[in-house]
Every structure is written in structure tokens, then in C-alpha cells.
Amino acid sequence: MRFHVIFAKTLHDLLSLKRTAALVVIGVLFTGIMSAVWSQGMSRPMSLQMQTHYLVDNFTLLAFMWIAGLFLAISVAATAAGFISKEDTEGTLLIMVSKPISRVDFVMGKFLALVANAMLIQTIVLLLSVVILWIVLPIDPQTFDAVFSLVPWMLLYSLLVTLAFGSIAVALSALMKSRVKITMVAMLLIMVVFLVGIVPRTTFSGAYESFYLYYLDGGYHLGNTFTMLLDQAAAGQMMPQNQPFMTVFAGTYKGMQESFDPDIGALPPSLELTNYVSPVMSTAIWLTISAVAMGLAVWAVQRKEVH
């Protein structure tokens, strides 16, 4: 019995039709709701360029906050919460470790199956979301292409989110026995990363910068990475009208609202980035957290006394 067997069995269990269908429906639910809302905004006459920017910006925010944000982080953490603790509680961990497979392979097989499953579901959700926009909204093929061009970069960002919160949940599952407590701790951490950081960024911005609190702001580092990847997409950078939302939820741009530039007689092409740290460093911070969490999970399983 080896690593690939653990990987294959875990992936097979995660790919049950009922679970997969439920996650896909939940993932695309907000896209359907928001499509109806966006259709109202597109009811007024607008140029093709404006239509494209309008949908790209709104779909980008939806992806950051929900599809590749709360939905992905919560589903991954909730799934991984029972990976080790459930096996230990039900006694199946004893059977597993008695087989010719190392505990490292056991943990990594489960974790990589989680990553593979999450990325498969995420791909389906993102593609279906773009199709929903195509069906619900009267969009031009050029606009459809622009939105579709975001998908590969959002998948790359989704991989980072999956690695981060999946590894943390696996570590918690190895350190704690109660799946309920593990899930509660993981959900609290997710809320802190995605929502709690809004307060120091917006209310105590002076202290936030003076005391270098952004180094501890996981939401900022996610937003910093997301903005970097978004800039690589063919659709281009987010418009200044929507960049303030990224200022609130991730702190990646300076200023809370777009400002009229008198020199050019219009809005600037983009708000200025905060650049507290480089996007590469933000990505490295989350990858380091993921590696440390997996190392902790392996250490905890190796030291675990199985009865």
C-alpha cells in the first residue's frame, strides 16, 4: 500500500456525485444572483468597451470574494477538517499505519487529493459562471472573451487559496480530535483573513502602516497576489470605479474612492497600488504558511500514538 493508493482512494471519496453537485451549485449560486443584478446595470445604453469593463470588474470582485474566496476556503477547510481526526476517532488510522506506508505518505496523499479535487470543482464552477453570464446577459462575444480570459489566472490564484487553507485545516485535523472544534477554528481563521482585516485597514490606517501591520494581514497578501495575477489577464487591470472595493477588502490600492484627475479631465486609468510589499513576497508568505502547516501536520501524525 503506497502513496498513490491513499491519493486515489481519497480522491474517489471526494468525487462522489452528490457532494460534487452540491458544491458546484453553491459555487455558481451567487453568479446567477449577481447576473440578474448586473442585467439591471446593463439595461442602460453603454459602449462595447464600457460593457466589457463593467462585467470584467464585477466578475473579478465576485471571484475574489466568493468563488475563489469564501466559498473555496470554507469548502476546502470543511473537507480537510476530518482527514486525520475522523480516521483517529473511528479507529481506521490504526489500520492505515499498520500497512506498508509511511505516515508522511498518508498525510500527503490525502492533502494532494484534496487539492486535486478542489481545483477540479473550481474549474467547473468558474467555467459554468462564465456560461451563466453568457446565457443571462446580452453580452457581445468580445466581452465574453474578456471575461473568459480571467479564468486561467483565477485558477492559479485558487490554487494558492487551496494550498493555504487546505494545509491549515489538515494541520488542525492532525493536532485536534474534535471535528466540530477543528471546523470552528478553521472558519474563525477564514473570517479573520477575509473580513477582520477591513477594520485596521480602513479605521486605523495610520497605525496599520506605522506599525507594519500589513505583514500580519493575510487578506492583504491574498489581495496583493490576486491583483498581480489579474494584471496578467488579457482583460487588463480593474477600472478605478471598482478598485476602491479592493482597497476595502484587500488593501491593495490607495484611497477609498476614485478621484477625478484635473490634468487629464477624467478618472485616472488606475488608482495607485499601496505596494507595502511586493506581490511575489505576498505569495511567498502564503506558500511558506502552507509549507509550515503541512510540516506541522506530518510532525503531529508521526508523534501520534494510535490505539
Secondary structure, 3 states (H helix, E strand, C coil): CCHHHHHHHHHHHHCCHHHHHHHHHHHHHHHHHHHHHHHHHCCCCCCHHHHHHHHHHHHHHHHHHHHHHHHHHHHHHHHHCCCCHHHHHHCHHHHHHCCCCCHHHHHHHHHHHHHHHHHHHHHHHHHHHHHHHHHHCCCCHHHHHHHHCCHHHHHHHHHHHHHHHHHHHHHHHHHCCCHHHHHHHHHHHHHHHHHHCHHHHHCCHHHHHHCCHHHHCHHHHHHHHHHHHHCCCCCCCCCCCCHHHHHHHCCCECCCCCCCECCCCECCCCCCECCCCCHHHHHHHHHHHHHHHHHHHHHHHHHCCCC
